[in-house]
Amino acid sequence: MVHFANHSLLKSHQQLSGFSYWASVRHAIKSLKPFRLTVSQPDGTKITYPRAFLATVTNQPYFGGGINIAPKASLYQKQLDLIIVEKPTRRQIFLFIFMLLLKRHLKLRFVHHFSETHFGLDTQQARYGQIDGEELGDKVYHVSYETQTYPFWVRRANQT
């Protein structure tokens, strides 16, 4: 979807650029084929989704155009949220969009949510990927994600 949004004519139009992501979602739903995705969980179990359509890993709720894809995600928790959406039928698309706007899409049977400190994702077919809106290209992915804490020194401002 990021690939389609980045190459959309709407993206270059100042007043309409906010709609580019929603337009790319519609285009992706119509044109992209589902793919096989295997999730490796921290306990070693693997779950395969043969009809995955979207997989996103995040530590904050929003992506592209303010879409709240992971409403339970938080920068302040020591875990990552993985959302997997299986290829929806035409009927399910409208339900998904409606539930997404209500932040209740995680209850749908074709949407899967994991919240873990680490996990792996493997695709067997080439897929488009992105990190923070930067395209990674169309390739097979074998990636692992984990959280790590870094010490920071924060200087407090003088209170007067």
N, C-alpha and C positions, 0 to 999 in steps of 0.2 A: 504494500500500500504506500509505503514511503517512496518507493521507486516511481510509482504512478503519480504521486503528489508532486515530487520534485520535477517531473517532466511534464506537468500539466500546464496548459495555457493559462488556467486560472491563477496559478502561483505567481505569474509575472504581472497580473493585474491588481493594482493596489487595493481597490475596493472589494474585489472578489477573492483575494488570496486565502482568506479564512475558510472558504468553501472548498478549496482544492483537496483537502484531506477527505472530506465527506464524499466528494465526487470520485476520488480514487478508491474509496471503500466500495462504492457501487460498481465501479469498473472491475475491481479485483474479484468481487463476488461473482460477477458474470463471466469473467474470462479465466481465472486461475483454477487449476485442477488441484484436488486434495493431494496431500503427500503423507508418507509414512514417517511418523515421529516416535522415537523411543526415548523415554524419560528414565534416567537412572536415579533412584532415590538414595538418601543417606544410609538406609539399612541394607542396601545392595539389591533390592528388588527393582525390576524393570517393568515398565508399563508401556505398551505400544499402542499408538493411536493411528490406525491405517488411513483415516480420512481427515487428518489435521489440515487446518486451513490457515490458522494464525497461531503463533506462539510468541509470547512476549515475556521477558524477564525484567522486573523493575523493583525499585525500592521506594517508589512514589506513585500516587494514584493516576496521574494523567500522562497521556501521550498525544502527539499530533493533533493540533487544532482544539486542544482542551477536552479531549475525549477521556472520560473517567473509566478506564479499562480495568483498573485494579483498586477499587474503592477501599479495600482494607490495608493497602500498602502504606508504609510509613518510613520516613527517613530516620526515625528515632528508634526503630526496632532492629535487632541484630538478625534479620532474616530477609530473604528475597521472596518476591511473589512471582509465581509462574502462572500465566493464564494461557490455556490452550482452548481454541475454538475449533470444533470440527466443522467441516464444510456444511453450512446450513442449506436446507431446502428453500425454495422460494417462499413458502409459507413461514418458515422459521426466521427468515431474514427480517420480516416486519416485527415479529415477536422479539427478536434479539435487539433491534434498534429501540423499540418501545421500552424494554426492560433495561437496556443500557442507559437510557435517559433517566430512568427511575433508580439507577444504581442497584438493580436487583438481578442483573444478568447472570451472576454467579450461581443462581439457583436453577438455571436451565440445564437440561440433561446433556446437551451437546457442548457445554462450557465447563471446563475443568480448572480448578484452582488449587495450587500447592503453595505452601508457605514454609520454606525450609532455609537452613543455613548454607546448604550446598546441594547441588544436583548436576546431572549431565543431560545434554540433549544431543541426539544423533538423528540426522536425516540420511536417507538412502538416495534421494534424488536431489538435484540442484534446486535451490530456492534462493530468492532474493533475501538479503539480510541487511540489517542496519544497526548502528549504535548511535544513540542520541541524534537521530535524523541523518547521519552520514552513511551513505550506502556502502555496503561491503561487497556487493556484486552478487551474481547468480552462481552459487556453488553448493557443494555438499558440505554440511556442517557437522563437526564432532567437537562440541564445546562443553566445558564444565564451568560452573559458577559457584562461588563461595563468598561468604562475608568475612571481613577481616577488620579488626578495630585498630585504628591508628591513634596514638596519643597526640593531643593538641594542647597548646598553651593558649588560653584565652585571657586576654587582658581586659579587665573591667574598666569601663569609663568612669572617671571621677563623678561621683554623685554630689550635686550641690543643691 
